[in-house]
Amino acid sequence: MSYSLDTEYLIRYGGQKMTQMHSFQDKVAQMLILNEGVRISHFEYQGKRYWLKQVERLSGAMRFLKSDSAEALYKETQVLKLLQNDGAPVPKVHASGDGYLVVEDAGRTVRDWLESDDIASDELQRILNDTSKGLAHLHLMDHAHGRPALRDISWDAGEVKFIDFEANQQKGTLLNQQIRDVLVYVHSLYRYINDKEKISAAITAYRQAGGEVIWQQAKQFLKSWQWLYYFAKPFQGIGGKDLKPVYWVLWHFRYH
């Protein structure tokens, strides 16, 4: 006899209180039911926080414009497990299955830290420098993230972890992926930070932590795109969150 997940949950737990759950797997089963159709959710278990990521349910034209979400989540799960086995700075996978993934909480993202009102300037610089060193470490391990924007990097008491590896499905050589990492990262720095000295210090931290070779490769790659520097210059202060950083990325590689 077979049961649906809902039926199995009701049979197993009936009128039990949620605090009487017996295992982590039981908790995951419960959260899958309570958060059906929710893309990202979180829950607590034995005093620790976990994140549940489920297959994105697309509708209308988006079903044709975006790649298969089930396949994307499966690939992200495999990437995380591979990186975890290699000792890379990623959150630990605690559960996965058909259409879902559960990882440990890795702390606040760097973007969240930037929006904090109670953080000192030198502490913020430390976070940025640690983040840059983390990216260099990932690259030295012969890995790439795919989209290391500040919202996809966490920092907790000096420990950096990279999250959301759905973009880690780009075609091309590892070098090309790492070059893309650097460009996305620098773009994100200029998108969220207005202090050029802090940005320069963070980038220097990446280069000194083992990223110099990739940095020089990225600089060489951008040489053929430097004509955009003059086109983007009028938008350096008014171009919006995506366009404005383009100028500053080109500027930084041009003069550093």
N, C-alpha and C positions, 0 to 999 in steps of 0.2 A: 504494500500500500504506500502511496506517495502523498505528500502534503505540500501545500504552498508554504512559503516562508511565513505568511501571516498565520496560517492554521497551526504550523509547527510551534510558533511562538506562543500562541494561546494555549495549546496543549501543555507545553513545557512550563509556562509560568502562571497561567490562569490568574489567580488573584494575588500572587506574590507581589510584594513591594519591590521597587526597582533596586533598593539597597541590598536585596537578597540574591543578586545575580551571582553565579558561582564561578564564572570564568570570563577571561577577556573575550573569547569567541562568542559567549552568550551576550556580552555587552555590545559587540559589533553587530550581531544579529538584531538586537533590539534597535540600535541606532539606524540600521538600514531600513527598518520598518517605519520608525518615527520620522525619518528624513527622506522618505521616498520622493524622488524627483528633485532633490536639493543637490546642486552641484558641489558645493563645499560646505561642510559643517564640522563642528568640533564637539568633543565630549570629554568628561573626566572619568578616570578609572584609577582607584586606589591612590588618589592624590596627584595624579599626573594627567596632563592634557594631551589629547590625540586629535588628529585631523582626519576626517573621512572625506575622500574625494570619489565622486561617482561619475559615471558616464554622462556627458552632457547631452541633454535631450534637445535636439534641434527641430525647428518647425519652419514651414514655408520654404523660401528660397535658400535659407541658411543651410538646409540639408545638402544643397548642391555646391554652395560656395565654400564650405568648410570640410576638412578631411573627416574621415570616419572617426567619430569621437571614441568609440569602443576600442578601435585599433590604436588610437593615440594614447589612451590611458594604459593599454596593455604594454605598449612600447615604453612609456614612461616608467612603469613598474619594473620592467626588465632592466632599464638603464639604472634605476636607483639600486636595485639588487646587485648589479655588477659593480657599481661604484662603491657600494657598501662593503662588498667583499674585498675590494682593493684598498679599503681604508680611506677613501676619499671623504672630504667634509660635506656629508649629506645626512639628512635625518634618517633614522633607522626605520625600515619597513617592518611593521608589526603584524600586518595581515593584508591579504589581497585575495581576490577571487573574481568571479565573472562580473565585470562592470564596477568594481570598487577597489579602492586602495586606502590603507590606513597607515599613517606615519606618525611618529612622535612629534610633539611640539618642539620647535627649535628656538623659541624665543621671538622677540619682536624683530620685525624687518628693519633694515637700515632706513628705509623711508619713514617708518614709524618713529624711529629714534630722531630723525631730522625734525619731525613735527612735534617733538616733546618740548614743553616749555621749561622743564626743570633740569636740563642737562647743560653742564658747563662746556665752554668752547673747547678746552683742551681734551675733555672726555670725548666730545664729538669727533675731534681729529683722530683720537686713538681708534675709535670705531671705524672711521673711514680707512685709516692705515691698515688695521687688521683685516678689513674686507679686501683691500687691494692685495695684501699678502696671501689671503686665502685663495684669491683668483690665480695668483702666480703659482701657488702650491698645486692647485687643480691642474694647471697647464703643465707643470713639471712632471705630473703623474701621467702625462699623455692622455688627458681628457679635456673635454670642452663642455660648457654648459648649454650654449645655444642662445640664451637671452639673459645675461647676468645684469638685469636692471636692478636698481636698489630695492625695489619691491619684491624681488626674488632672491634676496640674500638676507639671512638672519644673523643677529649677533647677540650673544648672551654670555656676559662675564668673560669676554675675550675669546669666546669660541664662535667661529664663523661656520655657517652651514648654508649650502645652496639648495634652494627649493624650486619646485615647479619646473620639471625637465621636459615639458611637452614640446618645447622648441628645440630640444636636442634630437631632432630628426632631420636635420639639414643635410643635403647632399654635398659632396665635396671632400677634399682631403682634411685630415685633422688640422693641418696648418691653417687652411682657409677657415675652418670653424673657430680656431683660436683667435685668428685675426678679427673675425666677426665679433667674438666675445669682447675683445679689447675696445672695438669701436662702439659697441652697444653700451659697454660699461662707462666709457668716457662721456658718451651722449647722455647717459642717465645722470652722471655727476653734474653736468652742466644744466640738466633739466631741473634738478631739485635743489641745487646749491648756487648761491649768488656770490660766494666768496672764492675768488680765483686762487688765493694763497692756499686755502684748504684743499682745493681740487688739485693744485700742482703738487702739494705734499703727498696726497693720496696716490697720485699717479707715480711719483718718484718711489713711493713705497713698493708699488707693483714692480717697477723696473729693477729696483735693488734686491728684491726678494726672488729673483730668477726669471723675471719676465722681459728682460732687455731684448732678447733675440726676437720674441714675438712682437714687441713694441716696434723694433726697427722694421720688421716685415710689414706691420700695419702702416707705418709711415711711408714705406716704399709703395704699398698698395694705393695709398691716398694721393700720391703724386699726380696720377692721371686724373684725379677728381678735384685738384686744387683750383681749377677754373671756376668752380662753384663758389669759391671764397668771395669773389667780387659780386656775384649774383646774390649771395646770402647776406652780404654785409649790411644792406639797408634794413634787414630784419633782425639784426643782432639784439635789439632791445624790445621789439614789438611783434616778433614772428610767432608767438604762441609757444606752447610747451614742447611741440615736436620740431617746428621749423627753426626757432631761435637757437637751440643747442647745436644745430648743424653748422652754423657759422663758427661757434666756439670750438667745436671739435676740429674743424679745418684750421682755425687759428692756432690751436694748441699744437697740432702736429706740424704746422708751418714754422713755428718759432721755438719749439722745444726739441 
